[in-house]
Amino acid sequence: MAIVKCELCGKPTISVKPPGYSKAPHFPVGHPESGVICGKDDCENPGLVWLKLDEESSYRNGQRVFGIHTKTAKVKVQ
């Protein structure tokens, strides 16, 4: 599952089973005003989406909706 980190917090460093995460992030629709916020506890910056490598293949084939781990993103509301 994808996770969300901002540009400052950077690429995910959590240990995960292979296949790992993409080398570059994807921008959520509406970024930076999308309401998708970095998943780091003390950060409220706009988030970027890091896909697992197997999700990258689906992205290249047109998939644009991905699940995220519960504690890896926050949502900003009006």
N, CA, C and O atoms as a Tripos MOL2 file, in Angstrom:
@<TRIPOS>MOLECULE
protein
  312   311    78     0     0
PROTEIN
NO_CHARGES

@<TRIPOS>ATOM
      1 N           0.8330   -1.1870    0.0000 N.3       1 MET1
      2 CA          0.0000    0.0000    0.0000 C.3       1 MET1
      3 C           0.8740    1.2460    0.0000 C.2       1 MET1
      4 O           1.9550    1.2690    0.5880 O.2       1 MET1
      5 N           0.3850    2.2700   -0.6670 N.am      2 ALA2
      6 CA          1.0870    3.5410   -0.7640 C.3       2 ALA2
      7 C           1.1600    4.2220    0.5960 C.2       2 ALA2
      8 O           0.3610    3.9410    1.4890 O.2       2 ALA2
      9 N           2.1320    5.1220    0.7400 N.am      3 ILE3
     10 CA          2.1940    5.9750    1.9140 C.3       3 ILE3
     11 C           2.3910    7.4140    1.4560 C.2       3 ILE3
     12 O           2.7310    7.6660    0.3000 O.2       3 ILE3
     13 N           2.1750    8.3540    2.3710 N.am      4 VAL4
     14 CA          2.2570    9.7700    2.0420 C.3       4 VAL4
     15 C           3.3120   10.4430    2.9160 C.2       4 VAL4
     16 O           3.2880   10.3290    4.1410 O.2       4 VAL4
     17 N           4.2310   11.1410    2.2660 N.am      5 LYS5
     18 CA          5.2580   11.9480    2.9480 C.3       5 LYS5
     19 C           5.3920   13.2480    2.1730 C.2       5 LYS5
     20 O           5.1600   13.2810    0.9640 O.2       5 LYS5
     21 N           5.7630   14.3190    2.8630 N.am      6 CYS6
     22 CA          5.9730   15.5950    2.1790 C.3       6 CYS6
     23 C           7.3820   15.6460    1.5990 C.2       6 CYS6
     24 O           8.1850   14.7350    1.8040 O.2       6 CYS6
     25 N           7.6710   16.7280    0.8680 N.am      7 GLU7
     26 CA          9.0020   16.8770    0.2760 C.3       7 GLU7
     27 C          10.0840   16.9450    1.3430 C.2       7 GLU7
     28 O          11.1770   16.4140    1.1440 O.2       7 GLU7
     29 N           9.7980   17.5960    2.4850 N.am      8 LEU8
     30 CA         10.8000   17.7300    3.5420 C.3       8 LEU8
     31 C          11.0770   16.4080    4.2590 C.2       8 LEU8
     32 O          12.2260   16.0910    4.5670 O.2       8 LEU8
     33 N          10.0320   15.6500    4.5180 N.am      9 CYS9
     34 CA         10.2030   14.3690    5.2310 C.3       9 CYS9
     35 C          10.7780   13.3050    4.3030 C.2       9 CYS9
     36 O          11.4180   12.3600    4.7640 O.2       9 CYS9
     37 N          10.5580   13.4520    3.0170 N.am     10 GLY10
     38 CA         11.2170   12.6340    2.0130 C.3      10 GLY10
     39 C          10.7240   11.2230    1.8440 C.2      10 GLY10
     40 O           9.6750   10.8280    2.3520 O.2      10 GLY10
     41 N          11.5270   10.4760    1.1040 N.am     11 LYS11
     42 CA         11.2120    9.0900    0.7590 C.3      11 LYS11
     43 C          11.0300    8.2450    2.0090 C.2      11 LYS11
     44 O          11.7420    8.4320    2.9960 O.2      11 LYS11
     45 N          10.0770    7.3130    1.9720 N.am     12 PRO12
     46 CA          9.8480    6.4360    3.1090 C.3      12 PRO12
     47 C          11.1040    5.6550    3.4890 C.2      12 PRO12
     48 O          11.8250    5.1490    2.6290 O.2      12 PRO12
     49 N          11.3450    5.5720    4.7770 N.am     13 THR13
     50 CA         12.4950    4.8070    5.2500 C.3      13 THR13
     51 C          12.0730    3.6480    6.1380 C.2      13 THR13
     52 O          12.9140    2.9230    6.6700 O.2      13 THR13
     53 N          10.7510    3.4750    6.2970 N.am     14 ILE14
     54 CA         10.2880    2.3690    7.1280 C.3      14 ILE14
     55 C          10.6540    1.0570    6.4640 C.2      14 ILE14
     56 O          10.6630    0.9470    5.2380 O.2      14 ILE14
     57 N          10.9520    0.0740    7.2790 N.am     15 SER15
     58 CA         11.3160   -1.2190    6.7040 C.3      15 SER15
     59 C          10.0540   -1.9280    6.2330 C.2      15 SER15
     60 O           9.1020   -2.1090    6.9920 O.2      15 SER15
     61 N          10.0660   -2.3150    4.9940 N.am     16 VAL16
     62 CA          8.9300   -3.0180    4.4120 C.3      16 VAL16
     63 C           9.4480   -4.2350    3.6730 C.2      16 VAL16
     64 O          10.6030   -4.2940    3.2490 O.2      16 VAL16
     65 N           8.5760   -5.1840    3.5360 N.am     17 LYS17
     66 CA          8.9320   -6.3550    2.7390 C.3      17 LYS17
     67 C           9.0630   -5.9250    1.2880 C.2      17 LYS17
     68 O           8.4270   -4.9530    0.8800 O.2      17 LYS17
     69 N           9.8630   -6.6160    0.5030 N.am     18 PRO18
     70 CA          9.9310   -6.2850   -0.9180 C.3      18 PRO18
     71 C           8.5260   -6.2630   -1.5010 C.2      18 PRO18
     72 O           7.6910   -7.0490   -1.0530 O.2      18 PRO18
     73 N           8.2230   -5.4380   -2.4430 N.am     19 PRO19
     74 CA          9.1380   -4.8220   -3.3860 C.3      19 PRO19
     75 C           9.6290   -3.4330   -3.0260 C.2      19 PRO19
     76 O          10.3380   -2.8570   -3.8510 O.2      19 PRO19
     77 N           9.3320   -2.8400   -1.8960 N.am     20 GLY20
     78 CA          9.8110   -1.5070   -1.5590 C.3      20 GLY20
     79 C           9.0110   -0.4090   -2.2320 C.2      20 GLY20
     80 O           7.9680   -0.6650   -2.8340 O.2      20 GLY20
     81 N           9.5090    0.8240   -2.1250 N.am     21 TYR21
     82 CA          8.7950    1.9850   -2.6540 C.3      21 TYR21
     83 C           9.4900    2.5830   -3.8730 C.2      21 TYR21
     84 O          10.6800    2.3690   -4.1040 O.2      21 TYR21
     85 N           8.7150    3.3330   -4.6390 N.am     22 SER22
     86 CA          9.2200    3.9850   -5.8460 C.3      22 SER22
     87 C          10.3510    4.9580   -5.5040 C.2      22 SER22
     88 O          10.4710    5.4190   -4.3690 O.2      22 SER22
     89 N          11.1740    5.2570   -6.5080 N.am     23 LYS23
     90 CA         12.2870    6.1890   -6.3050 C.3      23 LYS23
     91 C          11.8160    7.6310   -6.3170 C.2      23 LYS23
     92 O          12.4830    8.5050   -5.7630 O.2      23 LYS23
     93 N          10.6840    7.8900   -6.9360 N.am     24 ALA24
     94 CA         10.1390    9.2470   -7.0180 C.3      24 ALA24
     95 C           8.6670    9.2330   -6.5990 C.2      24 ALA24
     96 O           7.9600    8.2560   -6.8440 O.2      24 ALA24
     97 N           8.2110   10.3110   -5.9700 N.am     25 PRO25
     98 CA          6.8110   10.3700   -5.5290 C.3      25 PRO25
     99 C           5.8690   10.7570   -6.6660 C.2      25 PRO25
    100 O           6.2970   11.1980   -7.7320 O.2      25 PRO25
    101 N           4.5890   10.5810   -6.4090 N.am     26 HIS26
    102 CA          3.5280   11.0230   -7.3120 C.3      26 HIS26
    103 C           2.7620   12.1370   -6.6030 C.2      26 HIS26
    104 O           2.6760   12.1600   -5.3750 O.2      26 HIS26
    105 N           2.2130   13.0530   -7.3820 N.am     27 PHE27
    106 CA          1.4520   14.1520   -6.8120 C.3      27 PHE27
    107 C          -0.0200   13.7700   -6.7200 C.2      27 PHE27
    108 O          -0.5990   13.3290   -7.7140 O.2      27 PHE27
    109 N          -0.6460   13.9300   -5.5420 N.am     28 PRO28
    110 CA         -2.0850   13.6840   -5.4670 C.3      28 PRO28
    111 C          -2.8250   14.7560   -6.2720 C.2      28 PRO28
    112 O          -2.3100   15.8600   -6.4510 O.2      28 PRO28
    113 N          -4.0020   14.4440   -6.7480 N.am     29 VAL29
    114 CA         -4.8030   15.3910   -7.5160 C.3      29 VAL29
    115 C          -4.9900   16.6610   -6.6810 C.2      29 VAL29
    116 O          -5.3940   16.5980   -5.5200 O.2      29 VAL29
    117 N          -4.6930   17.8090   -7.2840 N.am     30 GLY30
    118 CA         -4.8660   19.0840   -6.6080 C.3      30 GLY30
    119 C          -3.6720   19.5450   -5.7820 C.2      30 GLY30
    120 O          -3.7310   20.5990   -5.1480 O.2      30 GLY30
    121 N          -2.6030   18.7800   -5.7800 N.am     31 HIS31
    122 CA         -1.4240   19.1330   -4.9870 C.3      31 HIS31
    123 C          -0.9510   20.5300   -5.3510 C.2      31 HIS31
    124 O          -0.9040   20.8220   -6.5460 O.2      31 HIS31
    125 N          -0.6030   21.4040   -4.4490 N.am     32 PRO32
    126 CA         -0.4470   21.1850   -3.0120 C.3      32 PRO32
    127 C          -1.7000   21.4970   -2.1940 C.2      32 PRO32
    128 O          -1.6620   21.4490   -0.9650 O.2      32 PRO32
    129 N          -2.8000   21.8150   -2.8610 N.am     33 GLU33
    130 CA         -4.0490   22.1440   -2.1580 C.3      33 GLU33
    131 C          -4.9900   20.9490   -2.0380 C.2      33 GLU33
    132 O          -6.1910   21.1380   -1.8420 O.2      33 GLU33
    133 N          -4.4820   19.7340   -2.1500 N.am     34 SER34
    134 CA         -5.3280   18.5450   -2.2130 C.3      34 SER34
    135 C          -5.9410   18.1350   -0.8870 C.2      34 SER34
    136 O          -6.9630   17.4480   -0.8740 O.2      34 SER34
    137 N          -5.3540   18.5320    0.2120 N.am     35 GLY35
    138 CA         -5.8360   18.0780    1.5140 C.3      35 GLY35
    139 C          -5.1690   16.7920    1.9670 C.2      35 GLY35
    140 O          -5.4380   16.3180    3.0700 O.2      35 GLY35
    141 N          -4.2990   16.2120    1.1340 N.am     36 VAL36
    142 CA         -3.5300   15.0250    1.5270 C.3      36 VAL36
    143 C          -2.2810   15.5340    2.2340 C.2      36 VAL36
    144 O          -1.4670   16.2450    1.6450 O.2      36 VAL36
    145 N          -2.1410   15.1630    3.4990 N.am     37 ILE37
    146 CA         -1.0960   15.7030    4.3730 C.3      37 ILE37
    147 C          -0.0960   14.6110    4.7410 C.2      37 ILE37
    148 O          -0.4570   13.4420    4.8780 O.2      37 ILE37
    149 N           1.1650   15.0090    4.9000 N.am     38 CYS38
    150 CA          2.2380   14.0940    5.2860 C.3      38 CYS38
    151 C           1.8270   13.2450    6.4860 C.2      38 CYS38
    152 O           1.1930   13.7370    7.4190 O.2      38 CYS38
    153 N           2.1890   11.9830    6.4510 N.am     39 GLY39
    154 CA          1.8200   11.0570    7.5050 C.3      39 GLY39
    155 C           2.7020   11.1040    8.7430 C.2      39 GLY39
    156 O           2.3750   10.4640    9.7430 O.2      39 GLY39
    157 N           3.8130   11.8440    8.7110 N.am     40 LYS40
    158 CA          4.6770   11.9410    9.8840 C.3      40 LYS40
    159 C           3.9310   12.6660   11.0010 C.2      40 LYS40
    160 O           3.2720   13.6770   10.7570 O.2      40 LYS40
    161 N           4.0360   12.1530   12.2220 N.am     41 ASP41
    162 CA          3.2490   12.6630   13.3460 C.3      41 ASP41
    163 C           3.3010   14.1780   13.5360 C.2      41 ASP41
    164 O           2.2640   14.7990   13.7710 O.2      41 ASP41
    165 N           4.4660   14.7770   13.4420 N.am     42 ASP42
    166 CA          4.6030   16.2010   13.7440 C.3      42 ASP42
    167 C           4.6490   17.0880   12.5030 C.2      42 ASP42
    168 O           5.1270   18.2200   12.5800 O.2      42 ASP42
    169 N           4.1720   16.6080   11.3760 N.am     43 CYS43
    170 CA          4.2510   17.3520   10.1170 C.3      43 CYS43
    171 C           2.8520   17.5970    9.5490 C.2      43 CYS43
    172 O           2.0040   16.7050    9.5610 O.2      43 CYS43
    173 N           2.6210   18.8170    9.0520 N.am     44 GLU44
    174 CA          1.3390   19.1520    8.4250 C.3      44 GLU44
    175 C           1.5200   19.7160    7.0270 C.2      44 GLU44
    176 O           0.6740   20.4680    6.5440 O.2      44 GLU44
    177 N           2.6230   19.3560    6.3720 N.am     45 ASN45
    178 CA          2.8920   19.8090    5.0090 C.3      45 ASN45
    179 C           2.0820   19.0000    3.9970 C.2      45 ASN45
    180 O           1.6990   17.8650    4.2770 O.2      45 ASN45
    181 N           1.8170   19.5870    2.8070 N.am     46 PRO46
    182 CA          1.1380   18.8340    1.7560 C.3      46 PRO46
    183 C           1.9140   17.5600    1.4270 C.2      46 PRO46
    184 O           3.1410   17.5780    1.3320 O.2      46 PRO46
    185 N           1.2000   16.4740    1.2590 N.am     47 GLY47
    186 CA          1.8400   15.1830    1.0490 C.3      47 GLY47
    187 C           2.0150   14.7950   -0.4050 C.2      47 GLY47
    188 O           1.2650   15.2200   -1.2840 O.2      47 GLY47
    189 N           3.0320   13.9720   -0.6300 N.am     48 LEU48
    190 CA          3.2840   13.3260   -1.9160 C.3      48 LEU48
    191 C           3.0510   11.8320   -1.7120 C.2      48 LEU48
    192 O           3.2410   11.3150   -0.6110 O.2      48 LEU48
    193 N           2.6480   11.1530   -2.7530 N.am     49 VAL49
    194 CA          2.3070    9.7330   -2.6510 C.3      49 VAL49
    195 C           3.4750    8.8820   -3.1310 C.2      49 VAL49
    196 O           3.9680    9.0470   -4.2460 O.2      49 VAL49
    197 N           3.9040    7.9720   -2.2700 N.am     50 TRP50
    198 CA          4.9600    7.0190   -2.6100 C.3      50 TRP50
    199 C           4.2950    5.6620   -2.8200 C.2      50 TRP50
    200 O           3.7280    5.0860   -1.8920 O.2      50 TRP50
    201 N           4.3730    5.1630   -4.0410 N.am     51 LEU51
    202 CA          3.7660    3.8770   -4.3790 C.3      51 LEU51
    203 C           4.7660    2.7550   -4.1670 C.2      51 LEU51
    204 O           5.9720    2.9380   -4.3330 O.2      51 LEU51
    205 N           4.2500    1.5910   -3.7970 N.am     52 LYS52
    206 CA          5.1070    0.4060   -3.7630 C.3      52 LYS52
    207 C           5.4390    0.0590   -5.2120 C.2      52 LYS52
    208 O           4.7020    0.4200   -6.1300 O.2      52 LYS52
    209 N           6.5310   -0.6280   -5.4060 N.am     53 LEU53
    210 CA          6.9760   -0.9240   -6.7650 C.3      53 LEU53
    211 C           5.9450   -1.7070   -7.5640 C.2      53 LEU53
    212 O           5.8030   -1.4830   -8.7670 O.2      53 LEU53
    213 N           5.2310   -2.6110   -6.9290 N.am     54 ASP54
    214 CA          4.2060   -3.3480   -7.6680 C.3      54 ASP54
    215 C           3.0330   -2.4380   -8.0530 C.2      54 ASP54
    216 O           2.3600   -2.6950   -9.0510 O.2      54 ASP54
    217 N           2.7780   -1.3740   -7.2710 N.am     55 GLU55
    218 CA          1.7330   -0.4130   -7.6210 C.3      55 GLU55
    219 C           2.1740    0.4750   -8.7870 C.2      55 GLU55
    220 O           1.3380    0.9520   -9.5530 O.2      55 GLU55
    221 N           3.4730    0.6950   -8.9210 N.am     56 GLU56
    222 CA          3.9950    1.4840  -10.0420 C.3      56 GLU56
    223 C           3.5590    0.8830  -11.3800 C.2      56 GLU56
    224 O           3.2120    1.6080  -12.3130 O.2      56 GLU56
    225 N           3.5810   -0.4350  -11.4610 N.am     57 SER57
    226 CA          3.1560   -1.1120  -12.6840 C.3      57 SER57
    227 C           1.6850   -0.8110  -12.9650 C.2      57 SER57
    228 O           1.3130   -0.5330  -14.1050 O.2      57 SER57
    229 N           0.8570   -0.8660  -11.9360 N.am     58 SER58
    230 CA         -0.5630   -0.5480  -12.1000 C.3      58 SER58
    231 C          -0.7500    0.9090  -12.4990 C.2      58 SER58
    232 O          -1.6240    1.2240  -13.3060 O.2      58 SER58
    233 N           0.0650    1.8000  -11.9390 N.am     59 TYR59
    234 CA          0.0020    3.2170  -12.2890 C.3      59 TYR59
    235 C           0.3110    3.4160  -13.7720 C.2      59 TYR59
    236 O          -0.3880    4.1530  -14.4670 O.2      59 TYR59
    237 N           1.3510    2.7580  -14.2420 N.am     60 ARG60
    238 CA          1.7160    2.8690  -15.6590 C.3      60 ARG60
    239 C           0.6140    2.3270  -16.5680 C.2      60 ARG60
    240 O           0.5080    2.7320  -17.7250 O.2      60 ARG60
    241 N          -0.2060    1.4120  -16.0480 N.am     61 ASN61
    242 CA         -1.3090    0.8420  -16.8210 C.3      61 ASN61
    243 C          -2.6130    1.6130  -16.6430 C.2      61 ASN61
    244 O          -3.6670    1.1570  -17.0870 O.2      61 ASN61
    245 N          -2.5500    2.7920  -15.9900 N.am     62 GLY62
    246 CA         -3.7180    3.6510  -15.9040 C.3      62 GLY62
    247 C          -4.4270    3.7240  -14.5690 C.2      62 GLY62
    248 O          -5.3250    4.5520  -14.4130 O.2      62 GLY62
    249 N          -4.0690    2.9010  -13.6020 N.am     63 GLN63
    250 CA         -4.7250    2.9700  -12.2930 C.3      63 GLN63
    251 C          -4.3210    4.2620  -11.6070 C.2      63 GLN63
    252 O          -3.1460    4.6260  -11.6120 O.2      63 GLN63
    253 N          -5.2900    4.9630  -11.0130 N.am     64 ARG64
    254 CA         -4.9920    6.2290  -10.3520 C.3      64 ARG64
    255 C          -5.5080    6.3070   -8.9200 C.2      64 ARG64
    256 O          -5.3030    7.3230   -8.2550 O.2      64 ARG64
    257 N          -6.1670    5.2710   -8.4320 N.am     65 VAL65
    258 CA         -6.6530    5.2530   -7.0560 C.3      65 VAL65
    259 C          -5.9390    4.1320   -6.3270 C.2      65 VAL65
    260 O          -5.9720    2.9790   -6.7570 O.2      65 VAL65
    261 N          -5.2840    4.4810   -5.2060 N.am     66 PHE66
    262 CA         -4.5080    3.5120   -4.4440 C.3      66 PHE66
    263 C          -4.8530    3.6060   -2.9670 C.2      66 PHE66
    264 O          -5.1410    4.6880   -2.4560 O.2      66 PHE66
    265 N          -4.8230    2.4820   -2.2910 N.am     67 GLY67
    266 CA         -5.0440    2.4590   -0.8540 C.3      67 GLY67
    267 C          -3.7970    2.9350   -0.1240 C.2      67 GLY67
    268 O          -2.6840    2.8390   -0.6410 O.2      67 GLY67
    269 N          -3.9980    3.4490    1.0870 N.am     68 ILE68
    270 CA         -2.8700    3.8460    1.9160 C.3      68 ILE68
    271 C          -3.0160    3.2130    3.2930 C.2      68 ILE68
    272 O          -4.1210    2.8900    3.7300 O.2      68 ILE68
    273 N          -1.8860    3.0400    3.9680 N.am     69 HIS69
    274 CA         -1.9220    2.5520    5.3460 C.3      69 HIS69
    275 C          -2.5860    3.6190    6.2180 C.2      69 HIS69
    276 O          -2.3960    4.8130    5.9900 O.2      69 HIS69
    277 N          -3.3420    3.2020    7.1900 N.am     70 THR70
    278 CA         -4.1230    4.1140    8.0200 C.3      70 THR70
    279 C          -3.3010    5.2390    8.6340 C.2      70 THR70
    280 O          -3.7440    6.3880    8.6310 O.2      70 THR70
    281 N          -2.1240    4.9440    9.1590 N.am     71 LYS71
    282 CA         -1.3530    5.9710    9.8560 C.3      71 LYS71
    283 C          -0.2720    6.6050    8.9950 C.2      71 LYS71
    284 O           0.6670    7.1910    9.5340 O.2      71 LYS71
    285 N          -0.3740    6.5080    7.6750 N.am     72 THR72
    286 CA          0.6700    7.0730    6.8190 C.3      72 THR72
    287 C           0.2290    8.3280    6.0780 C.2      72 THR72
    288 O           0.9400    8.8020    5.1930 O.2      72 THR72
    289 N          -0.9200    8.8650    6.4230 N.am     73 ALA73
    290 CA         -1.3800   10.1110    5.8180 C.3      73 ALA73
    291 C          -2.4140   10.7430    6.7330 C.2      73 ALA73
    292 O          -2.9870   10.0900    7.6060 O.2      73 ALA73
    293 N          -2.6360   12.0180    6.5130 N.am     74 LYS74
    294 CA         -3.6810   12.7450    7.2210 C.3      74 LYS74
    295 C          -4.4800   13.5010    6.1710 C.2      74 LYS74
    296 O          -4.0120   13.6840    5.0470 O.2      74 LYS74
    297 N          -5.6680   13.9350    6.5260 N.am     75 VAL75
    298 CA         -6.5140   14.6820    5.6030 C.3      75 VAL75
    299 C          -6.8360   16.0390    6.2070 C.2      75 VAL75
    300 O          -7.2300   16.1250    7.3700 O.2      75 VAL75
    301 N          -6.6710   17.1010    5.4200 N.am     76 LYS76
    302 CA         -6.9860   18.4470    5.8470 C.3      76 LYS76
    303 C          -8.4200   18.7560    5.4240 C.2      76 LYS76
    304 O          -8.7940   18.5020    4.2790 O.2      76 LYS76
    305 N          -9.2150   19.2930    6.3260 N.am     77 VAL77
    306 CA        -10.5970   19.6130    5.9950 C.3      77 VAL77
    307 C         -10.8500   21.1200    6.1660 C.2      77 VAL77
    308 O         -10.1160   21.8030    6.8810 O.2      77 VAL77
    309 N         -11.8820   21.6180    5.5110 N.am     78 GLN78
    310 CA        -12.2090   23.0450    5.6100 C.3      78 GLN78
    311 C         -13.1560   23.2860    6.7400 C.2      78 GLN78
    312 O         -13.5490   24.4270    6.9840 O.2      78 GLN78
@<TRIPOS>BOND
     1     1     2 1
     2     2     3 1
     3     3     4 2
     4     3     5 am
     5     5     6 1
     6     6     7 1
     7     7     8 2
     8     7     9 am
     9     9    10 1
    10    10    11 1
    11    11    12 2
    12    11    13 am
    13    13    14 1
    14    14    15 1
    15    15    16 2
    16    15    17 am
    17    17    18 1
    18    18    19 1
    19    19    20 2
    20    19    21 am
    21    21    22 1
    22    22    23 1
    23    23    24 2
    24    23    25 am
    25    25    26 1
    26    26    27 1
    27    27    28 2
    28    27    29 am
    29    29    30 1
    30    30    31 1
    31    31    32 2
    32    31    33 am
    33    33    34 1
    34    34    35 1
    35    35    36 2
    36    35    37 am
    37    37    38 1
    38    38    39 1
    39    39    40 2
    40    39    41 am
    41    41    42 1
    42    42    43 1
    43    43    44 2
    44    43    45 am
    45    45    46 1
    46    46    47 1
    47    47    48 2
    48    47    49 am
    49    49    50 1
    50    50    51 1
    51    51    52 2
    52    51    53 am
    53    53    54 1
    54    54    55 1
    55    55    56 2
    56    55    57 am
    57    57    58 1
    58    58    59 1
    59    59    60 2
    60    59    61 am
    61    61    62 1
    62    62    63 1
    63    63    64 2
    64    63    65 am
    65    65    66 1
    66    66    67 1
    67    67    68 2
    68    67    69 am
    69    69    70 1
    70    70    71 1
    71    71    72 2
    72    71    73 am
    73    73    74 1
    74    74    75 1
    75    75    76 2
    76    75    77 am
    77    77    78 1
    78    78    79 1
    79    79    80 2
    80    79    81 am
    81    81    82 1
    82    82    83 1
    83    83    84 2
    84    83    85 am
    85    85    86 1
    86    86    87 1
    87    87    88 2
    88    87    89 am
    89    89    90 1
    90    90    91 1
    91    91    92 2
    92    91    93 am
    93    93    94 1
    94    94    95 1
    95    95    96 2
    96    95    97 am
    97    97    98 1
    98    98    99 1
    99    99   100 2
   100    99   101 am
   101   101   102 1
   102   102   103 1
   103   103   104 2
   104   103   105 am
   105   105   106 1
   106   106   107 1
   107   107   108 2
   108   107   109 am
   109   109   110 1
   110   110   111 1
   111   111   112 2
   112   111   113 am
   113   113   114 1
   114   114   115 1
   115   115   116 2
   116   115   117 am
   117   117   118 1
   118   118   119 1
   119   119   120 2
   120   119   121 am
   121   121   122 1
   122   122   123 1
   123   123   124 2
   124   123   125 am
   125   125   126 1
   126   126   127 1
   127   127   128 2
   128   127   129 am
   129   129   130 1
   130   130   131 1
   131   131   132 2
   132   131   133 am
   133   133   134 1
   134   134   135 1
   135   135   136 2
   136   135   137 am
   137   137   138 1
   138   138   139 1
   139   139   140 2
   140   139   141 am
   141   141   142 1
   142   142   143 1
   143   143   144 2
   144   143   145 am
   145   145   146 1
   146   146   147 1
   147   147   148 2
   148   147   149 am
   149   149   150 1
   150   150   151 1
   151   151   152 2
   152   151   153 am
   153   153   154 1
   154   154   155 1
   155   155   156 2
   156   155   157 am
   157   157   158 1
   158   158   159 1
   159   159   160 2
   160   159   161 am
   161   161   162 1
   162   162   163 1
   163   163   164 2
   164   163   165 am
   165   165   166 1
   166   166   167 1
   167   167   168 2
   168   167   169 am
   169   169   170 1
   170   170   171 1
   171   171   172 2
   172   171   173 am
   173   173   174 1
   174   174   175 1
   175   175   176 2
   176   175   177 am
   177   177   178 1
   178   178   179 1
   179   179   180 2
   180   179   181 am
   181   181   182 1
   182   182   183 1
   183   183   184 2
   184   183   185 am
   185   185   186 1
   186   186   187 1
   187   187   188 2
   188   187   189 am
   189   189   190 1
   190   190   191 1
   191   191   192 2
   192   191   193 am
   193   193   194 1
   194   194   195 1
   195   195   196 2
   196   195   197 am
   197   197   198 1
   198   198   199 1
   199   199   200 2
   200   199   201 am
   201   201   202 1
   202   202   203 1
   203   203   204 2
   204   203   205 am
   205   205   206 1
   206   206   207 1
   207   207   208 2
   208   207   209 am
   209   209   210 1
   210   210   211 1
   211   211   212 2
   212   211   213 am
   213   213   214 1
   214   214   215 1
   215   215   216 2
   216   215   217 am
   217   217   218 1
   218   218   219 1
   219   219   220 2
   220   219   221 am
   221   221   222 1
   222   222   223 1
   223   223   224 2
   224   223   225 am
   225   225   226 1
   226   226   227 1
   227   227   228 2
   228   227   229 am
   229   229   230 1
   230   230   231 1
   231   231   232 2
   232   231   233 am
   233   233   234 1
   234   234   235 1
   235   235   236 2
   236   235   237 am
   237   237   238 1
   238   238   239 1
   239   239   240 2
   240   239   241 am
   241   241   242 1
   242   242   243 1
   243   243   244 2
   244   243   245 am
   245   245   246 1
   246   246   247 1
   247   247   248 2
   248   247   249 am
   249   249   250 1
   250   250   251 1
   251   251   252 2
   252   251   253 am
   253   253   254 1
   254   254   255 1
   255   255   256 2
   256   255   257 am
   257   257   258 1
   258   258   259 1
   259   259   260 2
   260   259   261 am
   261   261   262 1
   262   262   263 1
   263   263   264 2
   264   263   265 am
   265   265   266 1
   266   266   267 1
   267   267   268 2
   268   267   269 am
   269   269   270 1
   270   270   271 1
   271   271   272 2
   272   271   273 am
   273   273   274 1
   274   274   275 1
   275   275   276 2
   276   275   277 am
   277   277   278 1
   278   278   279 1
   279   279   280 2
   280   279   281 am
   281   281   282 1
   282   282   283 1
   283   283   284 2
   284   283   285 am
   285   285   286 1
   286   286   287 1
   287   287   288 2
   288   287   289 am
   289   289   290 1
   290   290   291 1
   291   291   292 2
   292   291   293 am
   293   293   294 1
   294   294   295 1
   295   295   296 2
   296   295   297 am
   297   297   298 1
   298   298   299 1
   299   299   300 2
   300   299   301 am
   301   301   302 1
   302   302   303 1
   303   303   304 2
   304   303   305 am
   305   305   306 1
   306   306   307 1
   307   307   308 2
   308   307   309 am
   309   309   310 1
   310   310   311 1
   311   311   312 2
@<TRIPOS>SUBSTRUCTURE
     1 MET1         2 RESIDUE 1 A MET
     2 ALA2         6 RESIDUE 1 A ALA
     3 ILE3        10 RESIDUE 1 A ILE
     4 VAL4        14 RESIDUE 1 A VAL
     5 LYS5        18 RESIDUE 1 A LYS
     6 CYS6        22 RESIDUE 1 A CYS
     7 GLU7        26 RESIDUE 1 A GLU
     8 LEU8        30 RESIDUE 1 A LEU
     9 CYS9        34 RESIDUE 1 A CYS
    10 GLY10       38 RESIDUE 1 A GLY
    11 LYS11       42 RESIDUE 1 A LYS
    12 PRO12       46 RESIDUE 1 A PRO
    13 THR13       50 RESIDUE 1 A THR
    14 ILE14       54 RESIDUE 1 A ILE
    15 SER15       58 RESIDUE 1 A SER
    16 VAL16       62 RESIDUE 1 A VAL
    17 LYS17       66 RESIDUE 1 A LYS
    18 PRO18       70 RESIDUE 1 A PRO
    19 PRO19       74 RESIDUE 1 A PRO
    20 GLY20       78 RESIDUE 1 A GLY
    21 TYR21       82 RESIDUE 1 A TYR
    22 SER22       86 RESIDUE 1 A SER
    23 LYS23       90 RESIDUE 1 A LYS
    24 ALA24       94 RESIDUE 1 A ALA
    25 PRO25       98 RESIDUE 1 A PRO
    26 HIS26      102 RESIDUE 1 A HIS
    27 PHE27      106 RESIDUE 1 A PHE
    28 PRO28      110 RESIDUE 1 A PRO
    29 VAL29      114 RESIDUE 1 A VAL
    30 GLY30      118 RESIDUE 1 A GLY
    31 HIS31      122 RESIDUE 1 A HIS
    32 PRO32      126 RESIDUE 1 A PRO
    33 GLU33      130 RESIDUE 1 A GLU
    34 SER34      134 RESIDUE 1 A SER
    35 GLY35      138 RESIDUE 1 A GLY
    36 VAL36      142 RESIDUE 1 A VAL
    37 ILE37      146 RESIDUE 1 A ILE
    38 CYS38      150 RESIDUE 1 A CYS
    39 GLY39      154 RESIDUE 1 A GLY
    40 LYS40      158 RESIDUE 1 A LYS
    41 ASP41      162 RESIDUE 1 A ASP
    42 ASP42      166 RESIDUE 1 A ASP
    43 CYS43      170 RESIDUE 1 A CYS
    44 GLU44      174 RESIDUE 1 A GLU
    45 ASN45      178 RESIDUE 1 A ASN
    46 PRO46      182 RESIDUE 1 A PRO
    47 GLY47      186 RESIDUE 1 A GLY
    48 LEU48      190 RESIDUE 1 A LEU
    49 VAL49      194 RESIDUE 1 A VAL
    50 TRP50      198 RESIDUE 1 A TRP
    51 LEU51      202 RESIDUE 1 A LEU
    52 LYS52      206 RESIDUE 1 A LYS
    53 LEU53      210 RESIDUE 1 A LEU
    54 ASP54      214 RESIDUE 1 A ASP
    55 GLU55      218 RESIDUE 1 A GLU
    56 GLU56      222 RESIDUE 1 A GLU
    57 SER57      226 RESIDUE 1 A SER
    58 SER58      230 RESIDUE 1 A SER
    59 TYR59      234 RESIDUE 1 A TYR
    60 ARG60      238 RESIDUE 1 A ARG
    61 ASN61      242 RESIDUE 1 A ASN
    62 GLY62      246 RESIDUE 1 A GLY
    63 GLN63      250 RESIDUE 1 A GLN
    64 ARG64      254 RESIDUE 1 A ARG
    65 VAL65      258 RESIDUE 1 A VAL
    66 PHE66      262 RESIDUE 1 A PHE
    67 GLY67      266 RESIDUE 1 A GLY
    68 ILE68      270 RESIDUE 1 A ILE
    69 HIS69      274 RESIDUE 1 A HIS
    70 THR70      278 RESIDUE 1 A THR
    71 LYS71      282 RESIDUE 1 A LYS
    72 THR72      286 RESIDUE 1 A THR
    73 ALA73      290 RESIDUE 1 A ALA
    74 LYS74      294 RESIDUE 1 A LYS
    75 VAL75      298 RESIDUE 1 A VAL
    76 LYS76      302 RESIDUE 1 A LYS
    77 VAL77      306 RESIDUE 1 A VAL
    78 GLN78      310 RESIDUE 1 A GLN
